Amino acid sequence: MKQALADKEKQIEDANHQIKEFLKQQDQGQQLAAMQQKTIATLTEQNQLLLEKEEKKVGFWGRLVGQRA
């Protein structure tokens, strides 16, 4: 009886350890996703600024007829 109880306690400990590891990995995944989202936002902003800069190089009439810088 004592051995069965000890076995069950060991199984519970193992399961708790696995849950903690899973939660740790999940947290790391969420942090990575947040960093990727921030990087995407930064790159999008930089691309927008570059596009606006390019548009300023070509005058209004040039843009109207489809010229590029």
C-alpha positions as CSV (number, residue, x, y, z in Angstrom):
1,M,0.0,0.0,0.0
2,K,2.8,2.4,1.0
3,Q,4.6,1.6,-2.3
4,A,1.5,2.3,-4.4
5,L,1.1,5.6,-2.6
6,A,4.7,6.5,-3.1
7,D,4.4,5.6,-6.8
8,K,1.3,7.8,-7.2
9,E,3.1,10.7,-5.4
10,K,6.1,10.3,-7.9
11,Q,3.7,10.3,-10.8
12,I,2.1,13.5,-9.5
13,E,5.6,15.1,-9.0
14,D,6.5,14.1,-12.6
15,A,3.3,15.5,-14.0
16,N,3.8,18.8,-12.1
17,H,7.3,19.0,-13.4
18,Q,6.1,18.5,-17.0
19,I,3.4,21.1,-16.5
20,K,5.9,23.6,-15.2
21,E,8.2,22.9,-18.2
22,F,5.3,23.3,-20.6
23,L,4.2,26.6,-19.1
24,K,7.9,27.8,-19.3
25,Q,8.0,26.9,-23.0
26,Q,4.7,28.5,-23.6
27,D,5.9,31.7,-22.0
28,Q,9.1,31.7,-24.1
29,G,6.9,31.2,-27.2
30,Q,4.8,34.1,-26.3
31,Q,7.8,36.3,-25.7
32,L,9.2,35.3,-29.0
33,A,6.0,36.1,-30.8
34,A,5.9,39.5,-29.1
35,M,9.4,40.2,-30.2
36,Q,8.6,39.1,-33.8
37,Q,5.5,41.3,-33.8
38,K,7.6,44.3,-32.7
39,T,10.2,43.6,-35.4
40,I,7.5,43.4,-38.0
41,A,6.0,46.7,-36.8
42,T,9.4,48.4,-36.9
43,L,10.2,47.1,-40.4
44,T,6.7,48.1,-41.6
45,E,7.3,51.6,-40.3
46,Q,10.8,51.8,-41.9
47,N,9.3,50.7,-45.2
48,Q,6.6,53.3,-45.0
49,L,9.2,56.0,-44.4
50,L,11.3,54.8,-47.3
51,L,8.2,54.9,-49.6
52,E,7.3,58.4,-48.5
53,K,10.9,59.5,-49.1
54,E,10.8,58.0,-52.6
55,E,7.5,59.7,-53.3
56,K,9.0,63.1,-52.4
57,K,11.8,62.6,-54.9
58,V,9.3,62.4,-57.8
59,G,7.2,65.5,-58.3
60,F,3.4,65.5,-58.4
61,W,3.3,65.5,-62.2
62,G,5.8,62.6,-62.3
63,R,3.7,60.6,-60.0
64,L,0.6,61.4,-62.0
65,V,2.2,59.9,-65.2
66,G,3.8,57.0,-63.3
67,Q,7.4,58.0,-63.2
68,R,9.7,56.7,-60.5
69,A,12.8,58.3,-59.0
